[in-house]
Amino acid sequence: MDNDKVLESRSNKDGTAIRRRRECLECGHRFTSYERIEEKPIMVIKKDGRHQPFDIGKVERGIRQCTEKLAISQDEIDRILKNIEDSVYRIAGSRNTITSQEVGEETLRQLYPVSRVAYVRFASVYRAFDDLDQFIKEIERLADRS
């Protein structure tokens, strides 16, 4: 690619790719190239010590389950997911690792202002509530925060 020159460069809206308009120095043909930014994947450290790549799709499935039949728009869910993903990358930082607990707590932080019901639903699965007393304690904690 030493026989072309860049005429124009622009990054896309979310900053994950660069679009370059180029011209061949030999024949004058103009073309567009795209450069994707490759990031080292964020690894999630599970409670049992296993590592697996961060997958926002898993978080999305959990959020969809806890918001089912609640009046929460798709735009709001997308905003929550974007905020969670941004926070995961910020928390993981240069070490590129985050614990599943940190992901869960960030999800709860994002759900709290949107819907207390979704918050409790997510908390019940994430924190593995196995009896009614755990639900009651979580609801009392919510009532105290309000």
C-alpha positions as CSV (number, residue, x, y, z in Angstrom):
1,M,0.0,0.0,0.0
2,D,2.9,2.3,-0.6
3,N,1.5,3.4,-3.9
4,D,-1.5,5.3,-2.6
5,K,-2.2,8.4,-0.6
6,V,-4.9,9.3,1.9
7,L,-7.2,12.1,0.8
8,E,-9.5,12.1,3.8
9,S,-9.9,10.3,7.1
10,R,-12.9,10.1,9.4
11,S,-13.8,8.0,12.4
12,N,-17.3,6.5,12.7
13,K,-19.8,7.7,15.3
14,D,-18.8,5.3,18.0
15,G,-15.1,5.5,17.3
16,T,-14.6,1.8,16.5
17,A,-13.5,2.3,12.9
18,I,-11.7,4.8,10.6
19,R,-12.9,5.4,7.1
20,R,-10.1,6.6,4.7
21,R,-10.6,7.9,1.2
22,R,-7.5,7.0,-0.8
23,E,-6.1,7.5,-4.3
24,C,-3.7,5.2,-6.2
25,L,-0.6,7.2,-7.1
26,E,-0.1,5.1,-10.3
27,C,-3.5,5.2,-11.9
28,G,-5.4,7.9,-10.0
29,H,-8.2,5.4,-9.0
30,R,-10.0,6.5,-5.8
31,F,-11.2,4.0,-3.2
32,T,-12.3,3.8,0.4
33,S,-10.7,1.6,3.1
34,Y,-11.9,0.9,6.6
35,E,-9.7,0.3,9.6
36,R,-11.3,-1.5,12.5
37,I,-9.8,-0.9,16.0
38,E,-9.0,-4.3,17.6
39,E,-9.1,-4.2,21.3
40,K,-7.9,-7.0,23.6
41,P,-11.1,-8.6,24.9
42,I,-12.2,-7.9,28.5
43,M,-12.1,-11.1,30.6
44,V,-14.6,-11.7,33.3
45,I,-13.4,-13.5,36.4
46,K,-16.3,-15.8,37.5
47,K,-16.9,-16.6,41.2
48,D,-15.3,-20.1,40.7
49,G,-12.2,-18.5,39.3
50,R,-12.8,-19.3,35.6
51,H,-12.2,-16.6,33.0
52,Q,-14.4,-15.9,30.1
53,P,-14.7,-13.1,27.6
54,F,-17.1,-10.2,28.5
55,D,-20.3,-10.6,26.5
56,I,-22.8,-7.7,26.7
57,G,-25.3,-10.1,25.2
58,K,-25.4,-12.1,28.5
59,V,-26.1,-8.9,30.4
60,E,-28.8,-7.9,27.9
61,R,-30.6,-11.3,28.4
62,G,-30.6,-10.7,32.1
63,I,-31.9,-7.2,31.7
64,R,-34.6,-8.3,29.3
65,Q,-35.8,-11.0,31.8
66,C,-36.0,-8.6,34.7
67,T,-37.7,-5.9,32.7
68,E,-40.2,-8.2,31.0
69,K,-43.8,-6.8,31.1
70,L,-42.6,-3.5,32.7
71,A,-43.0,-0.2,30.9
72,I,-39.4,0.2,29.9
73,S,-38.7,1.3,26.4
74,Q,-36.1,-0.3,24.0
75,D,-34.3,3.0,24.0
76,E,-34.0,2.9,27.8
77,I,-32.7,-0.7,27.7
78,D,-30.2,0.3,25.0
79,R,-29.0,3.2,27.2
80,I,-28.6,1.0,30.2
81,L,-26.6,-1.5,28.2
82,K,-24.4,1.2,26.7
83,N,-23.7,2.6,30.2
84,I,-22.9,-0.9,31.6
85,E,-20.5,-1.6,28.7
86,D,-18.8,1.8,29.1
87,S,-18.4,1.2,32.9
88,V,-17.0,-2.3,32.3
89,Y,-14.3,-1.0,30.0
90,R,-13.5,1.8,32.5
91,I,-13.4,-0.5,35.5
92,A,-11.3,-3.2,33.6
93,G,-8.9,-0.5,32.5
94,S,-5.5,-1.6,31.1
95,R,-5.6,-4.9,33.0
96,N,-8.6,-6.0,30.8
97,T,-10.2,-8.0,33.6
98,I,-13.3,-7.5,35.7
99,T,-15.1,-9.7,38.2
100,S,-18.6,-11.0,37.6
101,Q,-19.5,-9.3,40.8
102,E,-18.4,-5.9,39.5
103,V,-20.5,-6.5,36.3
104,G,-23.5,-7.5,38.4
105,E,-23.2,-4.5,40.8
106,E,-22.9,-2.1,37.8
107,T,-26.0,-3.6,36.3
108,L,-27.9,-3.0,39.6
109,R,-26.6,0.6,39.7
110,Q,-28.0,1.2,36.2
111,L,-31.3,-0.5,36.9
112,Y,-32.0,1.2,40.2
113,P,-33.0,4.7,38.8
114,V,-35.1,3.1,36.0
115,S,-37.2,0.5,37.9
116,R,-37.1,-0.7,41.5
117,V,-39.0,-3.8,40.4
118,A,-36.4,-4.7,37.7
119,Y,-33.7,-4.0,40.2
120,V,-35.2,-6.5,42.7
121,R,-35.8,-9.1,39.9
122,F,-32.2,-8.8,38.7
123,A,-30.8,-8.9,42.3
124,S,-32.8,-12.0,43.1
125,V,-31.1,-13.9,40.3
126,Y,-27.7,-12.2,40.5
127,R,-27.5,-12.7,44.3
128,A,-29.2,-16.1,44.1
129,F,-32.0,-15.4,46.6
130,D,-33.3,-18.7,47.8
131,D,-35.9,-17.7,50.4
132,L,-38.5,-15.0,51.0
133,D,-36.4,-13.3,53.8
134,Q,-33.7,-12.3,51.2
135,F,-36.4,-10.6,49.1
136,I,-37.8,-8.8,52.1
137,K,-34.3,-7.6,53.2
138,E,-33.6,-6.3,49.7
139,I,-36.9,-4.5,49.5
140,E,-36.3,-2.9,53.0
141,R,-32.9,-1.7,51.8
142,L,-34.6,-0.1,48.8
143,A,-37.2,1.5,51.0
144,D,-34.4,2.9,53.3
145,R,-32.5,4.4,50.3
146,S,-35.6,6.2,49.1
